[in-house]
Amino acid sequence: MNTPLAGIRVLDLSRILAGPWAGQLLADLGAQVIKVERPGAGDDTRQWGPPYLKDEHGNDTQEAAYYLAANRGKQSITVDITKPEGQSLLQDLAKDVDVVIENYKVGGLKKYGLDYPALAAINPRLVYCSITGFGQTGPYRDRAGYDFMIQGMGGLMSITGERDGQAGAGPQKVGVAVTDIFTGLYATIAIQGALLERVRSGQGQYIDLALFDVQAAVLANQATNYLVGGITPTRMGNAHPNIVPYQAFATADGYIILAIGNDLQFRKFCAVAQVPNLADDPKFSTNPARVANREQVCATVADLLKQHTSEHWLAELEAKQVPCGPINNIEQVFNDPQLLARNMRIQVAHPQAGTVELAGNPIHYGRSELQQSVAPPSLGADTDQVLREQLGLSSEAVAALRTKGVID
C-alpha cells in the first residue's frame, strides 16, 4: 500500500484525546503506531462510557465509543513504566522509533528515564512531541490542562453562546473537545515538519505543544479583530462578527443557515426572495453597510425567510448558488449521501464485535492511500508481538515479564 508515512515508527505514550488523535492521524498516513498503556486499565477513555461497543451477541465490551474515536490503526502494548524493567523495555523500543508522543505533566517522565534528553541520548534522530496544558515554560507550566478548562481560559467560551441579554445567554463550550482535536492536528503537522527537517539535518528534535497556545492560535479572525481592531469580541450567538447576513434563521417550519459572503450573493438572495430593490438600498448594498446596520438587515431577512418552508428556501437558494444549508443532527450527517459518497463512514473488522463503524479520515490523496482498515486495538492485544518482533524477546522472556507484572 502506497501510504505517505510507510516505514515511520511511532511510540505513543499519550492518553485521552490530543496525543491519541495525533497518533491516529499518523497511523492513517501509514506509520506503525505502538500505543503504550497501563496494565489492567489502559487509556482512561476505555472507561469513558456508555456507550460501549457491543460484541456479536449484543453485550457490552470494554471498548468505550470515546476510545474508539481516537485510536484506529494502532498496536496496543501494556507496560508498567513505574518498574525498572518497564522503563528498560520502552528505552529499548525508543532506540528504533522515529517519533515519541507523550502528554504527561512537565517533567513527569524524567524520573522514568523516558524524557527527551534521556531518549535523544540513545536515539539522536528521535522526534519527540510533548503535549501539555500550558507548555514547558511560563508561569502556568506546572498546571494540569483539560479541554473544557482551556476553552474557557483560551477565550473560546467568551465568543460561544447567545449574546448577553438574550434568552439562554452565557458562556458555552463547543460540543466537541475542539482544543484537544486542534492540538492533535498541530502535533501531526509539527511531527511531519520535524521528520522532513530531519532529512536535511540528520537530527531529531523536541516539540513543545500547549493546549492553551493552540486555543489562542485558532481564535483566528476573532483574535485579529482584537489585535488589529482593538475591540474585544463578544458572544453573538450564530451571527458572524464580520459578515452579514451570516447566521441561522427561522423558516416557516424550521431553521436554515444563510452564509452570504459577498455582495453578489446578497443580490442573488434578494432576487430569490423577490425583493431585488433591497440590494440597492445603501444600508444593504455592501457588506460594511450590512455590518453597520446588522439589526435592521437581519430583521428584514428573518421576516422574508419566515414566509416559506426550509425545503423551499434550500432548493431555491441552492439553484441560484446562494450559500445555505440545513442544520443536521449527527444521525442525519452520517446518512447524508454526500458524506457517504466521500467514504466518511467506514466499517472495519473488530475481534469482539465482528465489525465497528467509525468516522473516516477526510484526507483524499490523488496518488497515495490511507490505512484506515485496522480497528482500535483491545488493551494489550499486541504486547507479545511487539516485544518479540521489535526487541527480539523470546516467549520465555515475555512470560517472565508478565509474571513480574511489568506487562499484562
C-alpha positions in Angstrom: 0.0 0.0 0.0 1.3 3.4 -1.0 0.9 5.3 2.3 2.8 8.6 2.9 4.4 7.6 6.2 5.2 3.9 5.4 8.3 2.9 7.4 7.8 5.5 10.1 7.5 4.1 13.6 5.8 5.9 16.5 5.8 5.2 20.2 2.6 6.7 21.5 2.8 7.3 25.3 -0.2 9.6 25.3 -3.8 9.1 26.5 -7.2 10.8 26.4 -7.5 12.8 23.1 -5.0 15.3 21.9 -2.0 12.9 21.7 -4.0 9.9 20.6 -5.6 12.0 17.9 -2.2 12.8 16.5 -1.2 9.1 16.8 -4.3 8.0 14.9 -3.7 10.5 12.1 -0.1 9.2 11.8 -1.4 5.7 11.7 -3.9 6.6 9.0 -1.0 8.0 7.0 0.8 4.7 7.2 3.0 4.9 10.3 3.4 2.0 12.7 2.0 3.4 15.9 2.7 1.5 19.1 0.3 2.7 21.8 1.7 2.1 25.3 -0.9 1.6 28.0 -1.1 1.0 31.8 -1.5 -2.7 32.6 -5.0 -3.5 33.7 -6.5 -0.1 33.0 -5.2 1.3 29.7 -6.1 4.6 28.3 -8.6 6.5 30.5 -11.1 6.8 27.6 -11.6 3.0 27.5 -13.8 3.5 30.6 -15.5 6.7 29.3 -18.8 5.1 28.6 -21.6 4.4 28.0 -22.0 3.8 25.1 -19.7 0.8 24.7 -19.1 -1.2 21.6 -21.4 -4.3 21.5 -20.0 -7.7 20.8 -21.5 -10.1 18.3 -24.1 -11.2 20.9 -25.2 -7.7 21.7 -23.4 -7.5 25.0 -21.2 -4.5 26.1 -17.5 -4.9 25.5 -14.9 -3.0 27.4 -14.3 -0.7 24.4 -16.0 2.7 25.0 -17.1 4.6 22.0 -14.9 7.5 23.1 -11.8 5.4 23.0 -12.7 4.1 19.5 -12.8 7.6 18.2 -9.1 8.3 18.6 -7.1 5.0 18.3 -7.7 3.4 14.9 -4.8 1.7 13.3 -2.5 1.3 16.3 -0.9 -1.6 18.2 -1.5 -1.7 21.9 1.1 -2.9 24.4 0.8 -2.8 28.2 3.9 -1.7 30.1 4.2 -0.6 33.7 6.6 2.4 33.4 7.0 2.6 37.2 9.0 -0.6 37.2 12.7 -0.5 36.0 12.0 -3.4 33.6 9.2 -1.5 32.1 11.4 1.6 31.6 14.0 -0.6 30.0 11.5 -2.0 27.6 10.4 1.4 26.4 14.0 2.7 26.2 14.9 -0.3 24.0 11.8 0.4 21.8 12.8 4.1 21.6 16.2 3.2 20.1 14.4 2.2 16.9 11.5 4.6 16.5 11.2 7.8 14.7 8.6 9.6 16.9 7.6 9.7 20.6 4.3 11.3 21.6 3.6 12.0 25.3 1.2 14.1 27.3 2.5 13.7 30.9 2.9 16.7 33.2 6.0 18.8 32.7 8.9 16.7 33.8 6.7 13.7 34.5 8.7 11.2 32.5 12.2 12.3 33.7 12.1 10.1 36.8 11.5 7.1 34.5 14.3 7.9 32.1 11.7 8.5 29.3 12.1 12.2 28.9 13.5 13.8 25.7 17.2 14.2 26.9 17.3 10.6 28.0 15.8 9.1 24.8 17.6 11.5 22.5 20.9 10.3 24.0 20.2 6.8 22.7 18.4 7.9 19.5 19.6 11.3 18.2 17.2 11.1 15.2 14.2 11.0 17.5 11.3 13.4 17.0 9.8 13.8 20.5 6.4 15.6 20.9 5.3 16.7 24.3 1.7 17.9 24.7 0.7 19.7 27.9 -2.0 22.2 29.0 0.3 25.2 29.2 3.7 24.2 27.7 7.2 23.6 29.1 7.8 27.2 30.0 5.9 30.1 31.6 4.2 30.7 35.0 1.4 28.1 34.3 3.8 25.3 33.1 3.0 23.0 36.1 -0.8 23.3 35.9 -2.8 20.5 34.5 -4.8 21.4 31.4 -8.1 20.0 30.2 -10.1 20.8 27.1 -13.1 22.3 28.8 -10.9 24.5 31.1 -8.8 25.6 28.2 -11.9 26.5 26.1 -12.7 28.9 28.9 -9.2 30.3 29.6 -8.4 30.5 25.9 -11.2 32.8 25.0 -13.4 30.3 23.0 -16.3 30.4 25.5 -16.3 34.2 25.5 -17.4 34.1 21.9 -19.6 31.0 22.0 -23.2 31.1 23.0 -26.1 33.5 22.8 -25.2 37.2 23.2 -25.7 38.8 26.6 -29.3 39.9 27.2 -30.7 37.1 25.0 -32.6 34.1 26.4 -30.1 31.4 27.2 -27.2 33.8 27.3 -23.9 32.9 29.0 -20.7 31.2 28.1 -20.9 27.8 26.3 -18.3 25.3 25.4 -18.2 23.7 22.0 -20.0 20.3 21.8 -16.7 18.5 20.9 -13.4 18.8 22.6 -12.0 21.0 19.9 -9.0 22.3 21.7 -7.7 18.7 22.1 -8.6 18.0 18.5 -6.8 21.1 17.2 -3.8 20.3 19.3 -3.7 16.8 17.9 -3.8 18.3 14.4 -1.0 20.8 15.2 1.0 17.9 16.7 0.7 15.9 13.5 1.8 18.9 11.4 4.7 19.6 13.7 5.8 16.0 13.7 5.7 15.7 9.9 7.6 19.0 9.7 10.3 17.7 12.0 10.6 14.5 10.0 11.1 16.5 6.8 13.7 18.7 8.5 15.5 15.5 9.7 16.1 14.5 6.1 18.3 17.6 5.7 19.9 17.8 9.2 20.0 14.1 10.2 18.9 15.1 13.6 15.7 14.7 15.6 14.3 17.5 17.8 11.9 18.3 20.6 8.4 19.7 20.0 6.6 21.6 22.8 2.9 21.9 22.3 0.4 23.5 24.7 -3.4 23.4 24.6 -3.5 27.0 25.8 -1.3 28.2 22.9 -3.3 26.2 20.4 -6.6 27.6 21.6 -5.3 31.2 21.3 -4.0 30.4 17.8 -7.3 29.1 16.5 -9.2 32.1 17.6 -8.2 33.2 14.0 -10.1 36.2 12.8 -11.6 36.8 16.3 -8.0 37.2 17.6 -7.1 39.7 14.9 -10.4 41.5 15.4 -9.0 42.3 18.8 -5.2 42.6 18.0 -5.8 44.8 14.9 -9.1 46.4 15.7 -8.7 46.9 19.4 -12.2 45.7 20.1 -12.8 42.7 22.4 -15.1 40.2 20.6 -18.2 39.0 22.5 -20.7 36.2 22.1 -23.0 36.7 19.2 -25.0 33.5 19.0 -25.0 32.2 15.5 -24.1 35.6 14.0 -20.7 36.4 12.3 -18.7 39.4 13.6 -17.5 40.5 10.1 -20.2 39.3 7.7 -24.0 39.9 7.5 -26.3 38.1 6.9 -24.3 35.0 8.0 -26.3 33.0 10.7 -29.2 30.7 11.3 -32.7 32.0 10.5 -36.1 30.6 11.3 -38.3 29.5 8.3 -42.0 28.6 8.2 -41.2 25.1 9.6 -37.7 25.1 11.0 -34.3 26.7 10.6 -31.7 27.1 7.9 -28.2 28.6 7.7 -27.7 31.5 5.4 -24.0 32.1 4.7 -23.8 35.1 2.4 -20.1 36.0 2.0 -20.2 38.8 -0.6 -22.4 41.5 -2.2 -23.2 39.5 -5.3 -24.5 36.6 -3.2 -26.7 39.1 -1.3 -28.1 40.4 -4.5 -28.9 36.9 -5.6 -30.7 36.3 -2.3 -32.8 39.4 -2.8 -33.8 38.2 -6.2 -34.8 34.7 -4.9 -36.8 36.4 -2.1 -38.5 38.6 -4.7 -37.2 41.9 -3.2 -34.5 42.8 -5.8 -34.6 46.5 -5.0 -33.4 45.7 -1.4 -29.9 45.1 -2.8 -29.7 48.7 -4.0 -30.6 50.2 -0.6 -27.4 51.9 0.8 -27.9 50.2 4.1 -28.0 46.8 2.4 -25.8 47.1 -0.7 -22.4 46.4 0.7 -21.1 44.1 3.5 -19.6 47.0 5.5 -23.1 48.7 5.3 -24.8 45.5 6.3 -22.5 45.0 9.3 -23.1 48.6 10.4 -26.9 48.0 10.1 -26.8 44.5 11.4 -30.1 44.6 13.4 -32.2 46.1 10.5 -30.7 43.7 7.9 -31.2 40.6 10.0 -34.7 41.6 11.0 -35.6 42.1 7.3 -34.1 38.8 6.2 -35.8 37.0 9.1 -39.2 38.3 8.0 -38.6 37.1 4.5 -37.4 33.6 5.4 -40.5 33.0 7.6 -42.7 33.2 4.5 -41.7 29.8 3.2 -40.5 26.3 4.4 -36.9 25.3 4.8 -37.2 22.9 1.8 -38.4 25.8 -0.4 -35.6 28.1 0.6 -32.8 25.5 0.3 -34.0 24.4 -3.1 -34.4 28.0 -4.4 -31.2 29.4 -2.9 -29.0 26.4 -3.9 -30.3 26.8 -7.5 -29.0 30.4 -7.6 -25.7 29.4 -5.8 -26.5 31.3 -2.6 -24.7 29.6 0.2 -27.1 28.0 2.6 -27.7 24.7 4.4 -29.8 22.7 6.8 -29.0 22.2 10.5 -28.5 18.4 10.7 -28.2 16.2 13.7 -25.4 13.7 13.8 -27.6 10.8 12.6 -28.5 12.9 9.5 -24.8 13.8 9.0 -23.7 10.2 8.8 -26.5 9.2 6.5 -26.0 12.2 4.2 -25.4 10.9 0.6 -22.6 13.4 0.1 -20.7 12.2 3.2 -21.4 8.5 2.2 -20.0 9.2 -1.3 -16.8 10.5 0.3 -16.3 7.4 2.4 -16.6 9.3 5.6 -18.5 6.4 7.3 -16.2 3.4 7.4 -16.6 -0.1 8.6 -13.6 -2.1 9.9 -13.2 -5.6 11.3 -13.2 -5.9 15.1 -12.2 -9.1 17.0 -15.1 -8.8 19.5 -17.8 -7.0 17.6 -17.2 -8.5 14.2 -17.2 -5.0 12.7 -17.2 -1.5 14.0 -18.3 1.7 12.3 -16.1 4.8 12.6 -15.9 8.3 11.1 -13.4 8.2 8.3 -10.3 10.4 7.7 -11.1 13.4 5.5 -7.8 13.4 3.6 -8.1 12.2 0.0 -4.8 11.9 -1.9 -4.7 11.7 -5.6 -2.0 9.0 -5.6 -1.2 7.9 -2.1 -3.5 5.9 0.1 -4.6 5.9 3.7 -4.5 3.0 6.1 -7.9 3.1 7.9 -8.8 -0.6 7.9 -7.4 -1.5 11.3 -9.8 -1.1 14.3 -8.6 0.5 17.6 -6.8 -2.3 19.4 -8.0 -4.1 22.5 -5.9 -3.5 25.6 -2.5 -5.1 25.3 -3.5 -7.0 22.2 -0.1 -6.6 20.6 2.2 -6.8 23.6 3.7 -10.2 22.8 4.1 -9.5 19.1 5.8 -6.1 19.5 8.2 -7.3 22.2 9.1 -10.4 20.1 9.4 -8.6 16.7 10.8 -5.2 17.7 13.0 -6.3 20.6 13.7 -9.9 19.7 12.5 -11.2 23.1 11.8 -14.9 23.5 8.4 -16.3 24.6 10.1 -17.2 27.9 11.3 -13.6 28.4 7.9 -12.2 27.7 6.3 -14.7 30.1 8.8 -13.7 32.8 7.9 -10.0 32.4 4.2 -10.9 32.6 4.8 -12.9 35.8 6.5 -9.8 37.3 3.6 -7.6 36.4 5.7 -5.5 34.1 3.2 -6.3 31.3 -0.3 -7.8 31.2 
